């Protein structure tokens, strides 16, 4: 599910755009942004083609996020024995006889699992190293009296569900079984890095060049990972893929926000995330059709090459960035191209209006200043602590459930599709539920509901019903993750809203990084991870009830306005604020940076 950036446009009678709290770009122009885009087309054919092009890397980046669900799919395994010995010919005459299964029955101890069922041990065997197969057959039951030792000749794998995985290639079982989860955590660390660095690069060298660089590097790292020689090479290249994958997602949304009119941004942003939902189904279909993880890795990486070519030819730099850098001629050229393609006529004085922008005013929003303001007031401290806790838990539960679909007792490909399917109605409902019931109640109830579903899941036997209950938890956490994003932006004052939201979303990555580690608790008790997710979700849902409701209230412009929310009053400053903020320009998303 791994991305929508938290964007915010602030209109103050000047050309002002704030993104991610990293850089505020201001140009004083006679025309405001809405008027400029209305001349060239608020959402014309030109913008629609660009949006369609940018949906493709979002689709592929989503495939990379969840590729490890199949590339590291778990399967039964047991110790190898008598690798060079053939089974007796008299046994081979039986059509139902399987030589590997016979070797397993002769050399592997039988244990009682957590469900009180018998199964072959996965990490030990009888010490038959000095005994050939025929001798073991002659010994019969006396083989079970031999010493039990760890696997010393490698492992055999059940390849019926996952024919080729990194677990099989790099033997990540028994003492090394934690490494796939570490690999996924490192991937999300790359996501955290990718939330910051490409954003800064986009402000320095432009959106287009940042897109091209990210697309180039993710192509190289993705293809290179196909030829990984060991798990450490796989982890390192996955980390780099995450950095550039998150970067390309971020830049895609920056470009969309800057070329589409504010009144169209929510609609376009939500439509772009159709690519995110479609990627679930496509990845499951690809993984089922292409069982080799290396080829699958290649298939989701190579398409970046034609995207890169199309971007070089068709993707423009955004006029807003060009204007912020005083490159008026380049900005006008692109705006005229947009207008021509959209069938719009520009006013005669358009060139003069564009070139009337004064010198840009770049206002850096330092993280130290933001943290000082967030923690400097008791009210903002309460909001900061509660929102950080809430976002961490949201991310923890969402990714924890998304990455554990293969442990629900149903076909992992079907379970993964269900996981993606339930997000579509969740996204639709999250547009209405906060308006019906308010932000606070919507967030609290859906988080508690998600937690209850998680806690009930262990009570249901493995199978389709268990999968449906667990995915109901995913449904509720998807709604709450979308609602809490808007709620957080409505709690923070204008002076630190973008920077504060960027801080919240950065901290939320702690949850996604921790989720694969929590899943390792299944080695202690298979049901323990989902119970941890459930308990955290219920507690966070209860804690958020101490926060103020923001439904139907003006956005706070100052810290005093935010304090007034707790007094359930509407301060004069909020009613008479000279700043007009376009709340319709902010996309809903759980996949924030």
N, C-alpha and C positions, 0 to 999 in steps of 0.2 A: 501498500500500500503504500513508500517511500518514498509526491509530492506537491502543494499549493502555497505560494509565498504570501506573507501577510503584508499586503500593500495598502497604502492609504494616501488619498489625495486631499490636500488642504488648499482651499481657495481663499485668498485674502485680497482679491482685487488685483493680484499680480500673478504671473506665470510661475506657480510654485508647486513642486512635486516632491513628496517625501517617500522614500522606499526603504523599508527594512531598518530605518533608523541609522543607516550608515552615512548618508549624504543628503543634504537638502540643497536642491538646485533651484535657484530663483532668478527669473529674468523679468524685468518690468517691461511689459508690452501693452500697447493700446488694446489689442484683442486678448481675451482670456482663452484658456485651452479649449473650452467648449465651443467658443465662436470659431476658432481656427479649424477645429475638426468638423464643425458644421459646414464650413466652406468646401472642404475637400471630401466630406462624406463621413458621417458618424460611424457607420459600419457598412461600408460599401463593398463592392466586389473585390477591391484590392485588399482590404483588411481581412475579408473572409478567406482569400487564398493564403494569406500569410498565416492566419490562425490554423487553417488546414495543414499547412506545412509544419507548423510548430507542434501539432498534435502527434506527429510521427515520433520525434525523439522522446516525448512524454510516455508514449506507448512502450517504446523500447527500454527506457529507463525503469519502468515498472517491472518489466520482464527480468531485468538484472536484479532488482531488489529481491524478488521471490524465486529466482532461479535455483537457489540453494535448497528450497523445499524438495526439489526433485534431484538436483545434483548431489545432495547429501541425504537422499532417502534411506531410511533405516530398513534393514532386512535381517533375517535370521542368519547366523553364522556359527561355525564350529571349527574345532582344531583339525588341521590336516593330519592324516596318518597314512602310512604305507603309500607314499606318493608314487613310488616306482613299481609297486606290486600290482599285478593283475588278479582279478578274482578267479577262483577255480572254474574251469570250463563246464563242469557238471552243474554249477549254479547258474551259469550264463544261459543255459538252455531254457530256463523259465522266462517266459515273455514279460512277466511282471517284475522281474528282478532288476534292481538298480544297484550297480556296484558301489557307487559313492554312498548310498544310503546304508548298504551293508557294512562298509568300513566304519561309518558313523556309529552304527548300532554296536559294533565290536569294541570301539575305542573310547566312546564318550560317556561319562557318567550321567545318570538320569537324576534330576533334581525336582523339587516341588516349587513352583513359581508363586507369585503373590496372589494368584487367583485359585490356589490349591489344585492346580493342574500339573501333570508331569510333563517335563520337557528335557531336552538334552542341554547340558551345560554349554555355554558359549565360549568360555575362556579357559577350561581345563580339559585334560584327557588322561586316560590311564597311560602309564609309562610303558609304551609298547615299542620304544625306539630300537631296542635290541632284538625284537621279535618280528619275524616275517609274518605275513598274513596267514599262511597255511598253518604255522605253529599256533597262532592265536585261535584259529578255528579248532584245532585239536584240543587246546586248553578249555574251550567252551566257557562256562560260567566262572572258571578260575581266573579269567582275565580281570574280573571286577575286584580281585584281591590285590592287584598290582597297585603301586603307589600312584596317587593322582598328582599330576604336575601341570604347570601352565603350558600353553601351546608353544611348541618349539620348532614347528615346521611351517608356520603360517596358518591361514584360515581358508575354509571353503565358505561360499556364500549362496544363499537362496536368491537366485536372480530372476525369479518368476515375476515380481512386481517391478523391481528396479534392476534392469540388466547391467547397467554401468553407472557407478557413482564414485565420488572422490573417496568415500569410505572404503570401497573395494580396491580402488587403485592405490591408495596410500595406506591401507590397512589401519583405518582409524577406528579400531574397536578395542574393547577391554580397557587397558591402561591408557589408550589414546582416544577414547570415545568422546572426550570433552572437546576436542579440537574443532569439530564442525560448528559447535555453538560459539566457541571463541572466534572462529572465522566470521560468523554472522555479527557478533558484537563489534569486531574490528571494522566490518563493513559500515555499521552505523556510526562508528567514530569518524569514518571517512565522510559520512553524511553531515556530521557536525562541522567538520573542516570545510566541506563544500558549501555549507550555509553561509560562510563568512568570506573566504578568499575570492571566489568568482564574483561575488557582489561588489567587492572593492575593485576588482579588475574591470568590471563593467562600467564603473564610474570613471576609471582612469583612461581606458583605451576604447571604450564604446561597447554597446550591446552586441553589435554584429561581430566584431572581432573576438569578443569573449565567447560567443556562440560557436564560431568557427574553431577556436582553440579547444574548447571543451569537446566538441564533436570529433575533432581530430584525435585528441588524446584518449577519449573513451573508446574510439575505434581501435587504436593501437593496444591499449591495455586489455580490452575485451578479447581481441584476436590472440594476443600473446598468452592469455590465460588458458586458451585451448591447449597450449603445449606445456602446461605446468609440469615440472619434474617432481615436485614434492608439495606437501601441504603448505609449507612456508612461502613458497613462490605463489601458490594459489591465494593465500591470505593477503600477501603484499599487493598483488595485482587487483584483487577484489577491493582493497582499500582505495587504490587509485581510481578504479572504476566508479566507486561511490563518490569520491570527491568531484570528479568531472560529471558524473550522472546527476548529482544534486545541483551542480553548477549550471548544467544545461537546462534543467527544470526551472531553476530560478530565473535565468535569463529569458527563457520563453515567456514567463509571466510578466517580467519587466517590459518586454517588447509589446505584449498584448495590452497591458495597462497604458502604455504610452502612445499607442496608435489607435485605440478605440475610445470613443466618447465615454465619459463617466456614467451616463445613463445606460450604457450597454455592457459595462464591464462585468457585473454580476452574472448576467446571462451568458456572456461569452466564456467567462471563467468556469462556470458550471458545465457548459457544453464541452469545454476542453477536457474536463475530467471524465467524459464518456470514454476517452482513450484509456484512462486509468482502469475503468471497470472492464472494458473490452480486453485489456491486456491479461486479466485473470483467465478468461476463457481461452484466449489464444495461447498463453503459456502452457496451460493444462493440455490442450490439443497437441501442441508442439512436443511437449515432453512425452506424451503417450505415443506419438508417431515416431519421434526420434529418441530412442531409449539411451543412446550414448551421450553422457553429459558433456563430453568435449565437442561433439558435433552440435549439440544444443547451444552451448556457449558460443560457438562460431555463428550459428544461425541468427542469434539475437544481437550479434555484434557487427556483422558485415553490412546490414542495411544502413548503418550510419554513413557508409561511403556514398551511396546515391543521395542521401539527405544532405551530406556535406556539399556535394556538387550542386544540388538544387539551391542550397543556401547561398553559395558563392554567386550563383547567377541571379537569384530572385530576392533574397533577403536584404532589405535596406537597413541602413542605420536609422534609429528613431529620430525624427525631427526635434523632439524635445532635448535629447542629449546634444545634438548638434547646436541648437540654440543656446544651450547652457555653456557651450564652449565657444560661443561667438562665431560659429561657422554658418553665417546666414545664407550664403550662396548655396551651400550644400543642402541646408535644410529646405530652402525654397525649391530647389530642384526636385527633391523627393516629394514635397507637398504638391507641387504641380503635376508630378507623375501620378500621384494618388488621385488627384482631382480629375485628371484626364481619363484614367482607367475607370473611375467611378461615375463618369459622365457629368461632372460638376463644372460650373463656370466660376472662376475666381474673380473677386472684385478688382477694379482697375488699380486701386492703391494697395494691393496685397503685398507687393514687394516692399513698399515703403513701410507698411505695418510690421512686416517681419523684421526688417532691418532696424526698427526703432527700439529694439531691446537694448537696455543698458548693459553695462558690464555685469557678468554673473556674480552672484554672491553665494559662495559655497560655504555652508555652515556645518562644520563637523560636529557630530553628536558623539562625544567621547563616552566610552562605556563606564568610566569612573564617575563622570557627571551623572549619568543615568542611574547607576546603582546608588549614588549618594542621595539622589532625589527620591528614589523608590524606598529607601530605608530611613530617610530623614524625618518622615512624619509617621505617627502611630497608625493613622488611617491607611496610608500607602504601605506601611510595613505589613499590616494585616492582609491587605490585598495581595502584596507581593508573595508572602509566605503561602497564603492559601492558593493563589493561582499557580505558583510553582509546583506545589504539592499536587494540585489537580491535574496540571498538564503532564507531569511525570507519570502519574498513575494512568491517565488516559493513554499515553504512548505505550506504557508498559503492557496494559491489558490488550490494546488493539493489536500490537505486533506479536504479543505472546500468543494470542488466539490465532492470528494469521499464520504464524510459523509452526503451529502444532497440529495442523489439520490431518497430518498423516497418522496421528495416534488416536483417532476417534473410532477405530474399528470398522471403517468402511473403506472402499476403494479410495486411495489418496487423491486420485485425479478428480473423482466426483466430489469429494469433500472440499477440495480447493476451489472447484467451480461454485459450489454452494457458498463458500466464503466470499466469493466475489459477487454472486447474485444478490445476496442480502444487502449489499451496500447500495444498490440502485434505489430500492424503496426508502432506505434510510436517508439518502441524500435528498430525496423528494420531500419526505416528511419534515426534515430539519428546516425547511424553508417556512413551514407553517406552525409547527409546535411551539417555538419560542414566542410567536405572536398570539397564540391561543392561551398559553399557560404562563408566560413569562420566562425570562432566562434562568432565574434561580431554580424554580421548581422543575423546569424541563431538564436542567443539568443534573439536579439531585436525584430525581426519580429515575431517569435513564441510567445513571451510574449505579444506583442501588439495584435496579432491575438487572443490569449486566452482571453485577456481583452475585446476585441470587442465582442467576442462570449458571454461573461458574461453580458456585457451591453445590448446586443440585446435580451437576454433571456427573460427579463420581458415584452417585446413587443409581445411575442408569447403566445397564449392561452395555458393553461395547456393541456398536451397531448404528443403524440409521437414526434411531431416536436419540441416542447420545449425541450424535453429530448435530442434529437439529437443535437440541437444547443449547449446546455449546455455541453454535452459530447464532442462536437468538441473543446470546450474550454479546457476540460481535455486532449484531444489528443495533443493540442499545448503545454500545460504546461508540459506534460510528456516529450515531445521532448526537450523543453528548459531546464528542470531540469537536463536531462542527459548531454546536451551540456555544460551547465555552469560548471559542475563538472570538465570536462577536461580543459575547458578554465581557470578556477581558478588555476589549478595545473600548467598550462603553463605560468601563469603570475608571480608566486612566484619563488624566487631564490632557488637553491638547498639547501642552508643552513637552510632554514626554511620551505621548501615545505610541508613535512609531518605534521609538527606541525601546520603550518598555515592552511592547509586543515582540520585538526582535529578541529581547532578553528572555522573555517567557518561552518563546519557541526554541531558543538555543538550549535552555535548561531542560526542556521536554525531551531532548535527545538522550538524557540520562535514562529515561524509561525505556526507550528502544534499545539502547546499549545493554541495559540490564536484563531485558526480556529473555534473550537466548541463554543467559547465565542461570536465570530462574528455572528455565526448562531442564537444566541439568539435575534439578532436585527429583526428577522422575527416577533417578538411580537409587534414591532413598526410598521413595514410595511413588508409584506411577501417578497417583492422583494429587500429589502435593503441589505441583506448579499451578494447576487450575484453581486450587483452593487459595493459594497465595494471591492469584489474580483477583479472585472473588472477594477476599477479605479487604484487600487494598481498595477495590472499587467501591465497596459499601462504605468504608470509613471515609474516603475522600468525598463521596456523595453526601454524607451526613455533615462533614466539616464545611462544605460550601454553603450550607444554610445560614451561616453567620454573615454571609456577604449580602450587600444591599441589592435590591431589584432595580433594574434599569429600563424595563419595558415602558415605553411611552414617555420617557424623560429625556430632556435635551442632553446632548453630550457635554460633559464637564470641560470647561476651558482652563480652569485653574485647580490647584490643590484644594482650595477652599470649596470649590464646586463639588469635588469628589467627596469631601467631608460631609457636605450637605446631603449627599445621597443616603448617608447613614442616619441623618435626622429626618429622612423622608419628606424633605422640603425642596423647593425649587428656588435657588438663590437668584437675586436680581441679575448677577453677572451672566448667568446662563440664559436668562430671558433676553437680555439686551446685548449679548456678545456681538461685537462687530465682525467676528470671523464666522464665515459660513463654511461648514464642513460637509462634504458630499459623502454621506454614509452609504450611498448606493454604489460606490466605486470599490467597495472592499469585498473580495470574493470570500465565500464561506469555505473553510477547509480544515480538515484535521491534519493534512500533509503540509503543514507550514514548515518554514525553514528551521 
